[in-house]
Amino acid sequence: MFNKKTIKDVDVKGKRVLVRVDYNVPIKDGNVGDDTRIRAAMPTLNYLLEHGAALVLCSHLGRPKGGPDPKYSLRPVAEYLGKLMGKPVAFAEDCIGPQAEKAAQALKPGEVLLLENTRFHPGEEKNDPEIARQMAALADLYVNDAFGSAHRAHSSTEGVARFLPAVAGFLLEKEIQYLGQAISDPKRPFVAILGGAKISDKIGVIRNLLVRADQVLIGGGMANTFFKAQGYPVGDSLVEDGALETARELVQAGSAKLRLPVDVIIADRFDAEAESKVMDMGPVPDGWRILDIGPKTVSAYMKTLVGAGTIVWNGPMGVFEFPRFAEGTFQVAKAVAESGAISVIGGGESVAAIQQSGLAGKITHISTGGGASLEMLEGLVLPGLAALNDK
């Protein structure tokens, strides 16, 4: 299934290896908040170090505007990684240029260097070949283990692969295998669950899944746009008016597979303490808004999930950050975990829900990439993957 070379296909002994990791993690007051992405790349780093490589790590962090911004420095990540590895991780104040070169050349096998945020250079996101060439000059081999950025054609994700032998790390390989398998050769029945606020982000995904999945269960704010497209007044609910025509087309195209909530929980305002009530799906009263799927929908979705062979889930079922409107999301999380199916979860909020519910251990694969996992589900080619050497 995976037709790209990986770190197991190359000899890394005595080599400097440039590894593109995804250290785009939350940092508050100089401390790393959630280290999931840092830990996810550890098997790749450990393997390279055990096999005698010196590591030059690069990543972006956040969206700095056009130049260096101390708020988006990766220095706290270098300190955190050092604690995790139990050894010092050197830090270079730039990802290219004299400082980066000097720090990279000083590395001995078994040592680790983290470069400063690649996006401190505006050319990075434009896939500037000069940035890619300078980064490539720091190493003998390039490894991409940043699935979360593999859907971007940037200097550090795609450009560098033109200047060095380029292979995949274990995390990238695992992500592509699980998501690729779910789409191309799923164990059936294949059930997809899509939530979150917007249809517009997921039009291509819904179209592709209506062809490939046996059932597509819809929840979250995107369901409101489907309701309105079918002629229901939805009160003050979040709706994408620009996507109504598309929603109508999708309902027609997917009539046999696309399932919408049959009941919802509505609230009199967008607030954690709002007055709320359950209603069967119909006209939503003025001044009220839909904030979660209702108990009948939860029950119907759970029944569908029990018999599934493969489940792919992206996006929460309601306003999951308000505990009273998180029930739909948590119940679905529980059903996915207990289904016995091959389960793949992507997208920040769905992942957060599964972790908060304490059920993460029962999920086959939790994806580290939001946009990248959506593009895989849409059937698109990821530039960061395409650029790597074939087996």
KOLTI-227861 format. One record per residue: residue number from 1; residue in three letters; x, y, z of N, C-alpha, C in turn. Coordinates in steps of 0.02 Angstrom, whole numbers. Example, Ala and Ser with C-alpha at 12.3 -4.5 7.8 and 13.67 -1.06 7.14 Angstrom:
residues 2
k r n_c1 n_c2 n_c3 ca_c1 ca_c2 ca_c3 c_c1 c_c2 c_c3
1 ALA 660 -284 390 615 -225 390 660 -165 390 .
2 SER 642 -112 354 684 -53 357 645 2 394 .
END
This chain:
residues 391
k r n_c1 n_c2 n_c3 ca_c1 ca_c2 ca_c3 c_c1 c_c2 c_c3
1 MET 42 -60 0 0 0 0 44 63 0 .
2 PHE 96 63 44 138 123 50 197 115 3 .
3 ASN 200 155 -52 249 143 -104 309 191 -102 .
4 LYS 317 227 -46 374 272 -39 428 240 5 .
5 LYS 491 260 -7 544 236 36 535 265 107 .
6 THR 555 226 157 553 251 226 624 249 255 .
7 ILE 629 271 317 696 272 349 727 202 353 .
8 LYS 685 150 348 713 82 351 747 62 286 .
9 ASP 733 100 232 761 83 166 828 118 153 .
10 VAL 854 157 201 916 194 189 965 183 247 .
11 ASP 1028 191 232 1080 185 284 1093 255 312 .
12 VAL 1081 264 376 1088 331 405 1151 339 449 .
13 LYS 1189 285 455 1246 287 500 1296 341 481 .
14 GLY 1313 384 530 1362 437 519 1335 495 476 .
15 LYS 1270 494 461 1243 547 418 1206 600 459 .
16 ARG 1206 661 431 1163 713 460 1096 708 424 .
17 VAL 1043 703 463 977 693 434 932 753 451 .
18 LEU 906 785 399 858 840 408 789 809 414 .
19 VAL 757 817 472 691 788 483 639 843 489 .
20 ARG 590 842 444 534 890 449 483 858 496 .
21 VAL 477 889 555 429 865 605 371 914 608 .
22 ASP 318 895 642 262 942 651 260 961 725 .
23 TYR 297 1014 741 298 1039 809 254 1102 815 .
24 ASN 202 1105 775 154 1160 778 107 1146 838 .
25 VAL 134 1158 898 98 1140 960 80 1204 999 .
26 PRO 28 1199 1041 11 1258 1080 65 1276 1131 .
27 ILE 84 1340 1134 134 1363 1183 105 1421 1222 .
28 LYS 104 1414 1287 76 1467 1329 127 1485 1383 .
29 ASP 142 1550 1390 191 1573 1439 257 1535 1433 .
30 GLY 278 1521 1371 342 1487 1360 342 1413 1374 .
31 ASN 283 1384 1385 279 1312 1399 236 1276 1347 .
32 VAL 256 1215 1330 218 1174 1283 154 1151 1317 .
33 GLY 97 1163 1283 32 1143 1312 18 1069 1299 .
34 ASP 6 1051 1236 -11 982 1218 47 953 1178 .
35 ASP 76 898 1202 137 872 1169 122 812 1123 .
36 THR 58 802 1105 41 744 1064 84 739 1001 .
37 ARG 91 795 966 128 794 902 203 782 914 .
38 ILE 229 807 970 300 797 985 313 723 998 .
39 ARG 268 693 1038 276 621 1054 266 577 992 .
40 ALA 221 599 948 205 558 889 265 546 844 .
41 ALA 312 593 843 371 586 800 429 552 835 .
42 MET 423 537 899 479 508 937 504 441 909 .
43 PRO 460 396 887 486 332 860 534 343 802 .
44 THR 520 391 759 564 405 702 632 432 727 .
45 LEU 629 481 773 691 511 798 733 459 834 .
46 ASN 701 418 876 737 367 913 771 317 866 .
47 TYR 735 296 815 763 248 766 825 278 733 .
48 LEU 820 341 711 877 373 676 937 379 722 .
49 LEU 925 398 785 980 405 833 1012 337 849 .
50 GLU 969 287 858 995 219 873 1038 192 815 .
51 HIS 1023 216 755 1060 192 696 1117 240 676 .
52 GLY 1138 283 723 1200 321 713 1194 387 675 .
53 ALA 1133 415 671 1126 479 635 1133 538 683 .
54 ALA 1147 596 655 1141 661 691 1079 695 661 .
55 LEU 1038 726 704 973 751 681 970 827 679 .
56 VAL 947 853 622 932 924 615 856 927 605 .
57 LEU 819 952 655 746 952 653 720 1021 630 .
58 CYS 669 1021 588 639 1084 568 563 1079 570 .
59 SER 530 1135 584 457 1137 589 434 1210 583 .
60 HIS 369 1217 569 339 1284 576 303 1286 644 .
61 LEU 283 1345 664 242 1353 724 198 1414 714 .
62 GLY 133 1403 714 86 1459 707 90 1494 640 .
63 ARG 66 1556 639 65 1595 576 98 1663 586 .
64 PRO 164 1664 594 197 1729 602 187 1771 539 .
65 LYS 180 1836 549 165 1880 492 230 1907 462 .
66 GLY 254 1874 409 307 1902 369 376 1910 399 .
67 GLY 390 1878 455 458 1883 483 460 1854 553 .
68 PRO 520 1855 585 527 1826 652 481 1860 703 .
69 ASP 452 1821 747 409 1846 801 421 1801 861 .
70 PRO 449 1830 915 469 1789 973 412 1745 1000 .
71 LYS 350 1767 990 291 1730 1013 288 1661 980 .
72 TYR 316 1656 919 313 1593 882 381 1557 878 .
73 SER 425 1574 925 490 1540 926 483 1467 948 .
74 LEU 524 1424 918 523 1353 937 570 1337 995 .
75 ARG 602 1389 1023 649 1376 1079 618 1336 1136 .
76 PRO 556 1353 1159 526 1312 1213 518 1239 1193 .
77 VAL 509 1226 1129 501 1156 1106 568 1119 1112 .
78 ALA 623 1155 1096 690 1124 1102 702 1103 1175 .
79 GLU 683 1148 1222 692 1132 1293 649 1073 1314 .
80 TYR 587 1073 1290 540 1019 1307 565 952 1279 .
81 LEU 587 954 1216 611 894 1183 672 866 1219 .
82 GLY 716 911 1243 774 889 1281 755 849 1343 .
83 LYS 703 874 1378 679 838 1438 651 770 1418 .
84 LEU 613 769 1363 581 707 1340 633 656 1320 .
85 MET 687 680 1289 740 634 1265 792 619 1319 .
86 GLY 791 659 1371 841 649 1424 911 669 1402 .
87 LYS 916 716 1355 981 741 1333 972 810 1302 .
88 PRO 1025 850 1300 1017 918 1274 999 919 1200 .
89 VAL 954 964 1182 938 975 1111 962 1046 1095 .
90 ALA 1009 1051 1048 1036 1116 1029 983 1156 991 .
91 PHE 989 1222 991 940 1264 957 976 1315 913 .
92 ALA 954 1321 851 984 1372 806 934 1428 796 .
93 GLU 958 1490 799 913 1549 796 883 1560 727 .
94 ASP 902 1518 678 875 1526 611 872 1456 580 .
95 CYS 833 1448 526 829 1382 494 874 1378 433 .
96 ILE 901 1435 410 950 1436 355 1003 1488 373 .
97 GLY 1055 1492 331 1106 1543 343 1162 1520 388 .
98 PRO 1209 1565 404 1271 1547 439 1259 1512 507 .
99 GLN 1211 1538 546 1200 1507 613 1178 1435 608 .
100 ALA 1130 1423 563 1105 1355 553 1160 1310 527 .
101 GLU 1199 1335 480 1254 1295 451 1305 1276 504 .
102 LYS 1325 1325 543 1376 1313 594 1351 1261 645 .
103 ALA 1289 1269 667 1260 1223 717 1253 1152 688 .
104 ALA 1233 1148 624 1225 1082 593 1292 1047 584 .
105 GLN 1343 1086 563 1409 1056 550 1442 1032 615 .
106 ALA 1424 1062 671 1454 1043 735 1425 978 763 .
107 LEU 1370 953 733 1336 894 761 1377 830 753 .
108 LYS 1376 790 806 1406 723 803 1349 671 803 .
109 PRO 1361 609 779 1309 559 781 1279 553 851 .
110 GLY 1213 547 854 1178 543 918 1156 610 945 .
111 GLU 1177 666 912 1158 733 936 1099 760 897 .
112 VAL 1064 807 930 1002 834 901 1003 911 901 .
113 LEU 982 940 844 977 1012 837 907 1029 813 .
114 LEU 875 1078 844 811 1103 818 822 1172 789 .
115 LEU 799 1182 727 805 1247 694 746 1292 712 .
116 GLU 756 1357 706 702 1404 720 647 1397 667 .
117 ASN 588 1420 685 526 1418 645 539 1432 570 .
118 THR 522 1384 528 533 1392 455 492 1450 427 .
119 ARG 436 1466 459 393 1519 432 417 1590 451 .
120 PHE 474 1595 485 503 1661 496 531 1688 429 .
121 HIS 534 1645 378 551 1666 310 488 1664 267 .
122 PRO 464 1721 243 402 1721 204 405 1674 143 .
123 GLY 464 1663 116 471 1619 57 454 1546 70 .
124 GLU 456 1526 134 442 1456 152 374 1433 124 .
125 GLU 323 1475 135 256 1455 114 246 1462 38 .
126 LYS 293 1496 6 289 1503 -68 332 1448 -101 .
127 ASN 359 1403 -60 402 1349 -85 463 1378 -123 .
128 ASP 494 1429 -93 552 1462 -122 610 1412 -129 .
129 PRO 633 1399 -191 685 1348 -199 751 1366 -165 .
130 GLU 764 1431 -156 827 1452 -124 827 1432 -50 .
131 ILE 769 1441 -17 763 1419 54 772 1343 57 .
132 ALA 739 1308 11 743 1235 10 816 1212 0 .
133 ARG 851 1246 -46 920 1227 -60 965 1238 1 .
134 GLN 954 1295 36 995 1309 95 980 1260 152 .
135 MET 917 1240 159 901 1191 211 932 1124 194 .
136 ALA 927 1105 130 956 1041 107 1031 1038 120 .
137 ALA 1064 1096 115 1137 1099 124 1158 1081 195 .
138 LEU 1110 1079 242 1126 1064 312 1133 988 324 .
139 ALA 1114 947 275 1110 875 290 1126 832 228 .
140 ASP 1129 766 241 1144 717 187 1080 682 164 .
141 LEU 1027 686 204 966 649 191 907 688 219 .
142 TYR 849 684 186 789 718 210 736 666 229 .
143 VAL 707 676 288 652 633 311 591 676 325 .
144 ASN 534 660 295 473 696 311 432 653 359 .
145 ASP 421 679 419 378 644 468 323 690 492 .
146 ALA 309 742 451 259 793 471 195 784 431 .
147 PHE 156 734 449 93 723 413 49 785 415 .
148 GLY 48 819 472 5 878 480 20 935 431 .
149 SER 79 932 399 98 983 349 108 954 280 .
150 ALA 93 889 271 109 856 207 63 879 150 .
151 HIS 8 913 169 -37 938 116 -16 1006 90 .
152 ARG 40 1032 117 65 1097 95 128 1087 52 .
153 ALA 132 1123 -3 193 1122 -43 236 1181 -22 .
154 HIS 273 1173 33 317 1226 59 390 1205 49 .
155 SER 435 1253 61 507 1237 52 528 1179 96 .
156 SER 504 1177 159 527 1125 206 488 1060 200 .
157 THR 433 1059 162 393 998 156 399 966 87 .
158 GLU 410 1007 35 411 981 -33 476 1002 -69 .
159 GLY 495 1065 -61 554 1092 -97 619 1055 -81 .
160 VAL 630 1041 -17 693 1009 5 702 942 -29 .
161 ALA 647 907 -41 651 839 -70 681 839 -140 .
162 ARG 685 898 -171 716 900 -239 792 903 -235 .
163 PHE 819 917 -175 892 927 -168 926 870 -130 .
164 LEU 888 827 -98 917 773 -57 879 708 -69 .
165 PRO 912 650 -56 873 588 -52 818 600 1 .
166 ALA 756 580 -15 700 599 29 656 538 44 .
167 VAL 647 525 109 608 465 130 559 484 185 .
168 ALA 513 438 199 462 450 250 483 425 318 .
169 GLY 461 459 371 468 434 439 409 388 456 .
170 PHE 413 358 515 362 309 536 292 340 544 .
171 LEU 289 401 569 223 432 580 188 446 514 .
172 LEU 225 474 467 196 488 401 172 423 369 .
173 GLU 214 372 373 195 306 344 131 280 376 .
174 LYS 128 283 442 70 256 478 6 294 460 .
175 GLU 11 361 458 -47 402 441 -74 385 372 .
176 ILE -28 381 323 -48 368 254 -78 298 249 .
177 GLN -49 250 285 -76 182 281 -147 177 308 .
178 TYR -158 206 367 -225 200 397 -277 239 358 .
179 LEU -261 302 341 -310 342 305 -319 317 233 .
180 GLY -263 298 202 -267 272 133 -307 208 129 .
181 GLN -296 164 178 -332 100 181 -407 113 191 .
182 ALA -423 159 237 -493 174 251 -530 196 188 .
183 ILE -495 234 145 -526 260 85 -526 210 28 .
184 SER -468 176 18 -463 135 -43 -486 64 -34 .
185 ASP -478 36 26 -496 -34 35 -523 -46 106 .
186 PRO -579 -13 123 -603 -18 192 -635 -86 207 .
187 LYS -630 -107 270 -670 -164 293 -742 -138 298 .
188 ARG -789 -172 270 -858 -146 268 -902 -178 320 .
189 PRO -958 -145 339 -980 -79 315 -932 -23 337 .
190 PHE -924 25 292 -881 84 304 -927 143 320 .
191 VAL -921 168 383 -962 224 406 -918 285 417 .
192 ALA -937 341 387 -901 404 399 -945 449 441 .
193 ILE -913 484 489 -949 532 532 -917 600 520 .
194 LEU -957 648 499 -930 715 485 -968 766 526 .
195 GLY -930 808 563 -960 861 602 -922 925 593 .
196 GLY -924 968 643 -890 1032 638 -938 1084 609 .
197 ALA -912 1145 604 -956 1202 588 -975 1207 515 .
198 LYS -927 1194 470 -939 1214 400 -943 1156 352 .
199 ILE -989 1162 304 -990 1116 247 -935 1136 197 .
200 SER -924 1201 189 -879 1225 135 -810 1194 140 .
201 ASP -785 1181 202 -719 1150 211 -719 1077 187 .
202 LYS -779 1047 184 -782 974 177 -822 951 116 .
203 ILE -836 997 69 -877 978 11 -845 919 -26 .
204 GLY -780 926 -42 -745 873 -78 -743 808 -39 .
205 VAL -736 814 27 -734 754 70 -802 719 68 .
206 ILE -856 758 75 -923 728 74 -936 694 7 .
207 ARG -918 728 -47 -928 698 -114 -891 631 -121 .
208 ASN -828 631 -99 -788 570 -105 -816 514 -61 .
209 LEU -837 533 0 -862 482 47 -930 455 25 .
210 LEU -970 496 -8 -1035 471 -32 -1025 417 -85 .
211 VAL -967 419 -120 -952 366 -168 -925 305 -132 .
212 ARG -882 316 -81 -843 261 -53 -872 230 11 .
213 ALA -907 270 51 -932 244 115 -1002 213 105 .
214 ASP -1022 172 155 -1090 143 154 -1140 190 187 .
215 GLN -1117 228 237 -1159 277 271 -1117 338 288 .
216 VAL -1147 397 281 -1113 459 302 -1159 494 353 .
217 LEU -1136 496 416 -1176 525 470 -1154 598 480 .
218 ILE -1203 643 480 -1187 715 484 -1209 742 552 .
219 GLY -1166 784 582 -1184 819 644 -1150 887 645 .
220 GLY -1151 920 702 -1117 985 708 -1153 1040 670 .
221 GLY -1121 1098 668 -1152 1156 635 -1167 1145 562 .
222 MET -1128 1100 529 -1141 1090 457 -1210 1061 444 .
223 ALA -1238 1024 493 -1305 996 484 -1357 1051 473 .
224 ASN -1347 1109 506 -1396 1164 500 -1403 1188 428 .
225 THR -1346 1190 392 -1348 1211 322 -1389 1162 281 .
226 PHE -1381 1097 296 -1422 1046 262 -1497 1056 278 .
227 PHE -1512 1070 342 -1582 1080 362 -1613 1138 324 .
228 LYS -1576 1194 322 -1602 1253 288 -1611 1240 213 .
229 ALA -1563 1202 185 -1567 1185 114 -1630 1144 98 .
230 GLN -1655 1108 149 -1715 1068 139 -1779 1107 157 .
231 GLY -1769 1171 172 -1828 1213 183 -1848 1223 256 .
232 TYR -1810 1197 304 -1828 1208 375 -1803 1276 398 .
233 PRO -1845 1316 431 -1818 1375 465 -1773 1350 523 .
234 VAL -1714 1381 530 -1668 1357 583 -1655 1410 637 .
235 GLY -1700 1459 643 -1693 1509 696 -1627 1546 690 .
236 ASP -1591 1552 746 -1527 1588 746 -1467 1540 740 .
237 SER -1478 1479 715 -1424 1431 708 -1371 1455 659 .
238 LEU -1310 1432 670 -1255 1445 623 -1272 1412 556 .
239 VAL -1271 1452 502 -1285 1425 435 -1236 1457 386 .
240 GLU -1216 1418 336 -1176 1446 281 -1222 1457 222 .
241 ASP -1247 1518 216 -1295 1531 162 -1264 1521 93 .
242 GLY -1199 1532 87 -1166 1523 23 -1160 1450 2 .
243 ALA -1174 1404 47 -1167 1332 31 -1234 1296 25 .
244 LEU -1289 1334 24 -1356 1302 23 -1367 1261 -41 .
245 GLU -1346 1289 -97 -1356 1254 -161 -1317 1188 -162 .
246 THR -1254 1192 -137 -1212 1132 -133 -1244 1081 -87 .
247 ALA -1270 1105 -30 -1302 1059 18 -1361 1023 -15 .
248 ARG -1400 1059 -55 -1457 1028 -90 -1432 973 -137 .
249 GLU -1379 989 -174 -1351 940 -221 -1327 877 -184 .
250 LEU -1292 888 -127 -1265 831 -89 -1321 787 -62 .
251 VAL -1376 819 -39 -1432 780 -12 -1462 737 -68 .
252 GLN -1468 766 -128 -1496 727 -185 -1448 671 -204 .
253 ALA -1383 688 -209 -1334 638 -231 -1328 581 -180 .
254 GLY -1336 598 -116 -1323 548 -65 -1385 522 -30 .
255 SER -1442 528 -63 -1505 513 -29 -1504 447 9 .
256 ALA -1471 396 -19 -1472 330 14 -1422 325 70 .
257 LYS -1370 367 70 -1315 359 118 -1309 415 168 .
258 LEU -1328 476 148 -1317 535 190 -1371 538 244 .
259 ARG -1350 538 307 -1399 539 361 -1391 601 404 .
260 LEU -1447 635 414 -1448 697 454 -1482 683 521 .
261 PRO -1469 725 571 -1502 716 636 -1578 717 630 .
262 VAL -1611 674 670 -1685 673 671 -1712 715 728 .
263 ASP -1669 728 778 -1687 775 831 -1625 813 853 .
264 VAL -1636 870 885 -1580 915 902 -1592 945 971 .
265 ILE -1538 972 999 -1545 1011 1062 -1537 1084 1043 .
266 ILE -1588 1123 1061 -1585 1194 1044 -1577 1236 1108 .
267 ALA -1549 1295 1100 -1535 1339 1157 -1559 1410 1140 .
268 ASP -1576 1448 1192 -1603 1515 1180 -1547 1567 1170 .
269 ARG -1484 1546 1179 -1428 1590 1162 -1365 1547 1158 .
270 PHE -1312 1577 1129 -1248 1540 1123 -1209 1550 1187 .
271 ASP -1221 1506 1234 -1192 1514 1301 -1191 1447 1336 .
272 ALA -1139 1435 1376 -1133 1371 1412 -1193 1360 1459 .
273 GLU -1222 1415 1485 -1277 1409 1533 -1346 1423 1502 .
274 ALA -1350 1423 1436 -1413 1439 1402 -1469 1391 1422 .
275 GLU -1531 1416 1418 -1589 1371 1426 -1590 1326 1364 .
276 SER -1603 1262 1374 -1601 1216 1317 -1660 1168 1318 .
277 LYS -1678 1141 1260 -1729 1089 1257 -1717 1045 1196 .
278 VAL -1745 985 1199 -1739 938 1143 -1800 946 1099 .
279 MET -1789 946 1033 -1847 947 987 -1834 900 928 .
280 ASP -1888 869 903 -1882 831 841 -1867 882 786 .
281 MET -1830 860 734 -1811 909 683 -1872 935 647 .
282 GLY -1878 1000 649 -1932 1037 616 -1913 1110 619 .
283 PRO -1961 1156 608 -1943 1227 612 -1917 1246 681 .
284 VAL -1858 1276 683 -1829 1300 748 -1859 1368 763 .
285 PRO -1885 1378 825 -1916 1443 841 -1866 1501 835 .
286 ASP -1892 1559 816 -1850 1620 813 -1815 1631 879 .
287 GLY -1753 1654 876 -1716 1669 938 -1682 1608 968 .
288 TRP -1696 1548 942 -1664 1486 966 -1614 1461 914 .
289 ARG -1568 1420 937 -1517 1394 891 -1500 1321 908 .
290 ILE -1481 1283 857 -1462 1213 867 -1390 1210 892 .
291 LEU -1379 1176 950 -1311 1171 977 -1285 1099 985 .
292 ASP -1328 1049 973 -1305 979 978 -1356 934 944 .
293 ILE -1334 872 930 -1382 822 906 -1422 796 966 .
294 GLY -1482 772 953 -1526 750 1006 -1519 675 1022 .
295 PRO -1553 651 1075 -1546 582 1098 -1568 529 1047 .
296 LYS -1620 544 1008 -1642 495 957 -1589 486 903 .
297 THR -1558 543 885 -1504 541 835 -1444 502 862 .
298 VAL -1426 517 925 -1370 482 957 -1383 406 954 .
299 SER -1443 387 972 -1461 316 975 -1458 285 905 .
300 ALA -1484 320 855 -1483 294 786 -1411 288 760 .
301 TYR -1370 340 773 -1300 338 751 -1263 282 786 .
302 MET -1276 272 851 -1241 220 889 -1257 151 860 .
303 LYS -1320 140 842 -1339 75 811 -1301 63 746 .
304 THR -1294 115 706 -1258 110 643 -1185 92 655 .
305 LEU -1156 121 707 -1084 112 721 -1068 42 749 .
306 VAL -1117 13 783 -1106 -53 814 -1085 -105 762 .
307 GLY -1116 -104 704 -1100 -156 655 -1047 -137 604 .
308 ALA -1014 -80 614 -967 -55 563 -903 -95 560 .
309 GLY -872 -98 501 -806 -129 493 -751 -77 496 .
310 THR -765 -18 466 -718 39 467 -757 102 484 .
311 ILE -728 143 529 -760 208 545 -707 263 538 .
312 VAL -724 315 501 -682 374 497 -723 432 525 .
313 TRP -693 469 573 -731 524 605 -690 588 603 .
314 ASN -722 643 579 -689 708 579 -741 762 598 .
315 GLY -732 792 655 -775 849 675 -827 832 728 .
316 PRO -836 876 779 -882 862 834 -955 867 812 .
317 MET -999 839 853 -1071 836 839 -1109 897 862 .
318 GLY -1078 936 907 -1111 996 933 -1060 1046 958 .
319 VAL -1084 1095 997 -1039 1145 1025 -1004 1113 1086 .
320 PHE -954 1074 1068 -922 1028 1114 -885 1064 1171 .
321 GLU -867 1129 1160 -832 1165 1214 -878 1184 1272 .
322 PHE -945 1181 1261 -993 1191 1316 -1014 1122 1341 .
323 PRO -998 1103 1404 -1012 1035 1428 -1084 1012 1415 .
324 ARG -1133 1058 1421 -1203 1036 1412 -1220 1019 1340 .
325 PHE -1178 1042 1294 -1191 1028 1223 -1136 983 1193 .
326 ALA -1104 945 1238 -1050 900 1216 -1073 827 1217 .
327 GLU -1135 816 1241 -1159 747 1251 -1159 707 1186 .
328 GLY -1183 738 1132 -1186 703 1068 -1117 680 1046 .
329 THR -1067 725 1053 -998 709 1033 -970 653 1076 .
330 PHE -981 657 1142 -955 605 1187 -988 537 1176 .
331 GLN -1053 537 1164 -1088 474 1152 -1063 441 1087 .
332 VAL -1053 482 1036 -1027 456 973 -955 429 984 .
333 ALA -915 466 1023 -847 444 1039 -849 374 1072 .
334 LYS -895 366 1119 -902 303 1155 -921 247 1106 .
335 ALA -969 262 1062 -992 212 1014 -935 191 966 .
336 VAL -895 241 945 -838 226 900 -788 180 936 .
337 ALA -774 198 999 -724 161 1038 -747 89 1052 .
338 GLU -811 80 1060 -837 13 1078 -861 -28 1018 .
339 SER -853 0 958 -881 -32 899 -844 -95 877 .
340 GLY -779 -98 895 -739 -155 870 -716 -144 799 .
341 ALA -735 -87 768 -715 -72 699 -644 -46 696 .
342 ILE -615 -46 636 -553 -9 624 -573 64 626 .
343 SER -547 102 674 -570 171 683 -514 221 673 .
344 VAL -527 272 633 -478 324 620 -510 392 635 .
345 ILE -479 430 679 -507 495 699 -458 550 681 .
346 GLY -483 603 649 -441 660 631 -477 724 647 .
347 GLY -439 780 650 -470 844 666 -466 857 740 .
348 GLY -443 917 758 -427 934 828 -481 919 878 .
349 GLU -543 940 862 -596 934 913 -618 862 923 .
350 SER -621 823 868 -639 751 876 -586 715 917 .
351 VAL -523 733 904 -468 702 942 -472 722 1016 .
352 ALA -486 787 1028 -492 811 1097 -549 774 1133 .
353 ALA -604 762 1097 -662 728 1127 -644 657 1147 .
354 ILE -608 623 1103 -591 553 1118 -542 551 1176 .
355 GLN -497 601 1179 -448 601 1235 -483 618 1301 .
356 GLN -528 667 1299 -564 686 1361 -608 630 1386 .
357 SER -633 589 1339 -678 535 1360 -640 476 1388 .
358 GLY -572 479 1384 -532 425 1411 -533 362 1368 .
359 LEU -555 368 1306 -564 309 1263 -511 305 1207 .
360 ALA -461 349 1209 -412 353 1155 -378 285 1143 .
361 GLY -368 247 1196 -334 182 1190 -373 132 1149 .
362 LYS -437 144 1140 -478 96 1101 -486 116 1028 .
363 ILE -453 170 1008 -458 193 939 -398 165 900 .
364 THR -411 140 840 -357 110 800 -303 161 784 .
365 HIS -325 219 759 -276 270 740 -304 340 751 .
366 ILE -267 381 789 -285 451 799 -238 493 757 .
367 SER -265 528 708 -223 566 661 -197 630 692 .
368 THR -135 649 673 -105 711 699 -117 769 651 .
369 GLY -152 757 596 -161 810 546 -234 824 532 .
370 GLY -254 887 539 -323 907 523 -333 914 448 .
371 GLY -302 966 419 -309 980 348 -283 922 305 .
372 ALA -228 892 326 -199 837 287 -245 776 287 .
373 SER -276 762 345 -320 703 346 -382 716 304 .
374 LEU -407 779 304 -464 795 261 -447 787 187 .
375 GLU -387 809 167 -367 802 97 -359 729 77 .
376 MET -335 688 123 -331 615 110 -402 588 100 .
377 LEU -449 608 143 -518 583 138 -552 607 74 .
378 GLU -527 663 49 -554 689 -14 -524 654 -74 .
379 GLY -471 614 -61 -439 577 -115 -386 618 -152 .
380 LEU -363 672 -121 -312 715 -153 -241 688 -141 .
381 VAL -195 708 -184 -124 690 -175 -92 742 -130 .
382 LEU -55 720 -79 -21 766 -33 49 782 -62 .
383 PRO 64 846 -75 129 863 -106 189 839 -66 .
384 GLY 185 843 1 241 822 43 255 748 38 .
385 LEU 204 709 21 212 637 12 236 622 -59 .
386 ALA 205 655 -107 221 643 -178 295 657 -192 .
387 ALA 326 705 -155 395 725 -168 446 673 -146 .
388 LEU 426 624 -105 474 576 -77 493 523 -129 .
389 ASN 551 491 -117 575 440 -165 531 377 -163 .
390 ASP 515 352 -222 476 290 -227 518 230 -206 .
391 LYS 485 179 -182 519 116 -164 550 86 -226 .
END
